[in-house]
Amino acid sequence: MAPDAKGVATATRLRSVISDIHLHEVKVHSWIKKLHKRPFDLD
């Protein structure tokens, strides 16, 4: 029973990490889209 609980906890942690990464990617993509829509100067 102990190994099963450990596996479930690991899977849950992994899933939350993956969803965090996905959320971050979505934020970055929308930020990049905003940058492309709005012309901007680097200097």
Residue frames as a rotation matrix with the C-alpha (Angstrom) as fourth column:
MET 1
0.567 0.824 0.000 0.00
0.824 -0.567 0.000 0.00
0.000 0.000 -1.000 0.00
ALA 2
0.354 -0.492 -0.795 2.84
0.258 -0.766 0.589 2.41
-0.899 -0.414 -0.144 0.79
PRO 3
-0.707 -0.670 0.228 4.40
0.398 -0.109 0.911 2.22
-0.585 0.734 0.344 -2.68
ASP 4
-0.172 0.736 0.655 1.00
0.956 -0.036 0.290 2.83
0.237 0.676 -0.697 -4.29
ALA 5
0.725 0.449 -0.522 0.41
0.606 -0.776 0.174 5.94
-0.327 -0.442 -0.835 -2.20
LYS 6
-0.090 -0.855 -0.512 3.88
0.180 -0.519 0.836 7.17
-0.980 -0.017 0.200 -3.10
GLY 7
-0.720 -0.165 0.674 3.21
0.659 0.141 0.739 6.58
-0.217 0.976 0.008 -6.80
VAL 8
0.291 0.908 0.302 -0.11
0.934 -0.337 0.115 8.44
0.206 0.249 -0.946 -6.64
ALA 9
0.621 -0.112 -0.776 1.52
0.358 -0.840 0.408 11.37
-0.697 -0.531 -0.482 -4.84
THR 10
-0.486 -0.871 -0.076 4.30
0.249 -0.221 0.943 11.49
-0.838 0.440 0.324 -7.43
ALA 11
-0.490 0.382 0.784 1.81
0.866 0.112 0.487 11.35
0.098 0.917 -0.386 -10.31
THR 12
0.619 0.764 -0.181 -0.25
0.784 -0.617 0.077 14.14
-0.053 -0.189 -0.981 -8.75
ARG 13
0.283 -0.605 -0.744 2.84
0.183 -0.728 0.661 16.30
-0.941 -0.323 -0.096 -8.23
LEU 14
-0.705 -0.574 0.418 3.96
0.465 0.071 0.882 15.64
-0.536 0.816 0.216 -11.80
ARG 15
-0.063 0.784 0.617 0.53
0.978 -0.073 0.193 16.57
0.197 0.616 -0.763 -13.14
SER 16
0.771 0.362 -0.524 0.49
0.510 -0.844 0.167 19.85
-0.382 -0.396 -0.835 -11.23
VAL 17
-0.150 -0.898 -0.413 4.01
0.137 -0.433 0.891 20.67
-0.979 0.077 0.188 -12.43
ILE 18
-0.680 -0.061 0.731 2.98
0.711 0.187 0.678 19.96
-0.178 0.980 -0.083 -16.02
SER 19
0.372 0.881 0.292 -0.12
0.910 -0.408 0.073 22.14
0.183 0.238 -0.954 -15.73
ASP 20
0.535 -0.281 -0.797 2.00
0.277 -0.833 0.479 24.93
-0.798 -0.477 -0.368 -14.18
ILE 21
-0.590 -0.804 0.068 4.40
0.276 -0.122 0.954 24.72
-0.759 0.582 0.294 -17.13
HIS 22
-0.372 0.530 0.762 1.47
0.921 0.111 0.373 24.76
0.113 0.841 -0.529 -19.55
LEU 23
0.693 0.629 -0.351 -0.03
0.686 -0.725 0.055 27.84
-0.220 -0.278 -0.935 -17.88
HIS 24
0.127 -0.750 -0.649 3.35
0.115 -0.638 0.761 29.56
-0.985 -0.171 0.005 -18.08
GLU 25
-0.731 -0.392 0.559 3.66
0.548 0.152 0.823 28.71
-0.408 0.907 0.104 -21.80
VAL 26
0.145 0.873 0.466 0.17
0.975 -0.207 0.084 30.12
0.170 0.442 -0.881 -22.45
LYS 27
0.702 0.066 -0.709 1.13
0.372 -0.883 0.287 33.36
-0.607 -0.466 -0.644 -20.65
VAL 28
-0.325 -0.914 -0.243 4.37
0.125 -0.296 0.947 33.65
-0.938 0.277 0.210 -22.61
HIS 29
-0.591 0.134 0.796 2.59
0.800 0.225 0.556 33.01
-0.105 0.965 -0.240 -25.92
SER 30
0.532 0.837 0.127 -0.07
0.845 -0.535 -0.005 35.64
0.064 0.110 -0.992 -25.25
TRP 31
0.471 -0.465 -0.750 2.67
0.179 -0.782 0.597 38.09
-0.864 -0.416 -0.285 -24.18
ILE 32
-0.638 -0.728 0.252 4.57
0.345 0.023 0.938 37.45
-0.689 0.686 0.236 -27.43
LYS 33
-0.158 0.669 0.726 1.37
0.979 0.012 0.201 37.96
0.126 0.743 -0.657 -29.42
LYS 34
0.764 0.422 -0.488 0.83
0.532 -0.840 0.108 41.31
-0.364 -0.343 -0.866 -27.68
LEU 35
-0.036 -0.873 -0.486 4.39
0.073 -0.487 0.870 42.32
-0.997 -0.004 0.082 -28.51
HIS 36
-0.717 -0.252 0.650 3.88
0.613 0.219 0.760 41.40
-0.334 0.943 -0.002 -32.17
LYS 37
0.277 0.899 0.340 0.60
0.958 -0.286 -0.027 43.31
0.073 0.333 -0.940 -32.40
ARG 38
0.934 0.061 -0.352 2.03
0.164 -0.949 0.270 46.48
-0.317 -0.310 -0.896 -30.90
PRO 39
0.504 -0.813 0.292 5.04
0.430 -0.058 -0.901 47.95
0.749 0.580 0.320 -32.74
PHE 40
0.953 -0.209 -0.221 7.84
0.135 -0.361 0.923 48.83
-0.273 -0.909 -0.315 -30.36
ASP 41
0.576 -0.813 0.079 11.35
-0.376 -0.350 -0.858 50.29
0.725 0.465 -0.508 -30.43
LEU 42
0.627 -0.416 -0.659 14.27
0.681 0.704 0.203 48.59
0.379 -0.575 0.725 -28.73
ASP 43
-0.447 -0.895 -0.007 16.32
0.806 -0.399 -0.438 51.77
0.389 -0.202 0.899 -28.33
